[in-house]
Amino acid sequence: MSLLPKKKTIRNMEEKKLLTNRLNRISGQINGLKKMVDSDTYCNELLIQISAVENSLKSLANHILENHLYTCISRDLTNGNKESMTEIVELFKKFNK
């Protein structure tokens, strides 16, 4: 168990709404996939929809990463917190697996 306090990102209402809307859309895509499986949809169609969900998730992740760089990481570096560089390098490593 870590003794360090957990970091938080304070997002404005507009950003929260944008993220929530995108997550709701992705949730709808997932529910659509479940219905496709239940209705024995042809594999090809199911795979195309899975690809669409993956692209939606990647797009969301890229949006969050971009905001993270411009807000959290930028702020930390301005304040002399060089540990954020290690954090972002590790994040990129996870993204590229």
WOBELTA-V717631 format. One record per pair of residues at least 4 apart in sequence whose ideal C-beta (glycine too) atoms are under 8 Angstrom apart, sorted by the first residue. I is the first residue (numbers start at 1). GAP is how many residues later the second one is. D is the distance in whole Angstrom. If there is no record, write none. Layout:
# WOBELTA-V717631
i=[I | I]
gap=[GAP | GAP]
d=[D | D]
This chain:
# WOBELTA-V717631
i=[7 | 9 | 9 | 9 | 11 | 11 | 11 | 12 | 13 | 14 | 15 | 15 | 16 | 17 | 18 | 18 | 19 | 19 | 19 | 19 | 20 | 21 | 22 | 22 | 22 | 22 | 22 | 23 | 23 | 24 | 25 | 25 | 26 | 26 | 26 | 26 | 26 | 27 | 28 | 29 | 29 | 29 | 29 | 29 | 30 | 30 | 31 | 32 | 32 | 33 | 33 | 33 | 33 | 33 | 34 | 35 | 36 | 36 | 36 | 36 | 37 | 37 | 41 | 41 | 42 | 43 | 44 | 45 | 46 | 47 | 48 | 49 | 50 | 51 | 52 | 53 | 54 | 55 | 56 | 57 | 58 | 59 | 60 | 61 | 61 | 62 | 63 | 64 | 65 | 65 | 65 | 66 | 67 | 68 | 68 | 68 | 68 | 69 | 69 | 69 | 70 | 71 | 72 | 72 | 73 | 73 | 73 | 73 | 74 | 75 | 76 | 76 | 76 | 77 | 77 | 77 | 77 | 82 | 83 | 84 | 85 | 86 | 87 | 88 | 89 | 90 | 91 | 92 | 93]
gap=[65 | 59 | 62 | 63 | 4 | 5 | 8 | 4 | 4 | 4 | 4 | 52 | 4 | 4 | 4 | 45 | 4 | 41 | 44 | 45 | 4 | 4 | 4 | 34 | 37 | 38 | 41 | 4 | 37 | 4 | 4 | 31 | 4 | 27 | 30 | 31 | 34 | 4 | 4 | 4 | 20 | 23 | 24 | 27 | 4 | 23 | 4 | 4 | 17 | 4 | 13 | 16 | 17 | 20 | 4 | 4 | 5 | 9 | 10 | 13 | 4 | 9 | 4 | 5 | 4 | 4 | 4 | 4 | 4 | 4 | 4 | 4 | 4 | 4 | 4 | 4 | 4 | 4 | 4 | 4 | 4 | 4 | 4 | 4 | 34 | 4 | 4 | 4 | 4 | 26 | 30 | 4 | 4 | 4 | 5 | 20 | 23 | 4 | 5 | 19 | 4 | 4 | 4 | 12 | 4 | 11 | 14 | 15 | 4 | 4 | 5 | 7 | 8 | 4 | 5 | 7 | 8 | 4 | 4 | 4 | 4 | 4 | 4 | 4 | 4 | 4 | 4 | 4 | 4]
d=[8 | 7 | 7 | 6 | 4 | 5 | 7 | 7 | 6 | 6 | 6 | 7 | 6 | 6 | 7 | 8 | 6 | 7 | 8 | 7 | 6 | 6 | 6 | 7 | 8 | 5 | 8 | 6 | 7 | 6 | 7 | 7 | 7 | 6 | 5 | 6 | 7 | 6 | 6 | 7 | 7 | 6 | 5 | 6 | 7 | 6 | 7 | 6 | 7 | 7 | 7 | 6 | 7 | 7 | 6 | 6 | 4 | 7 | 5 | 6 | 7 | 7 | 5 | 5 | 7 | 6 | 7 | 7 | 6 | 6 | 7 | 7 | 6 | 6 | 6 | 6 | 6 | 6 | 6 | 6 | 6 | 7 | 6 | 6 | 7 | 6 | 7 | 6 | 7 | 7 | 7 | 6 | 6 | 5 | 6 | 8 | 8 | 5 | 7 | 7 | 6 | 6 | 6 | 7 | 6 | 5 | 8 | 6 | 6 | 6 | 4 | 8 | 4 | 7 | 7 | 6 | 7 | 8 | 6 | 6 | 6 | 6 | 6 | 6 | 7 | 7 | 6 | 6 | 7]
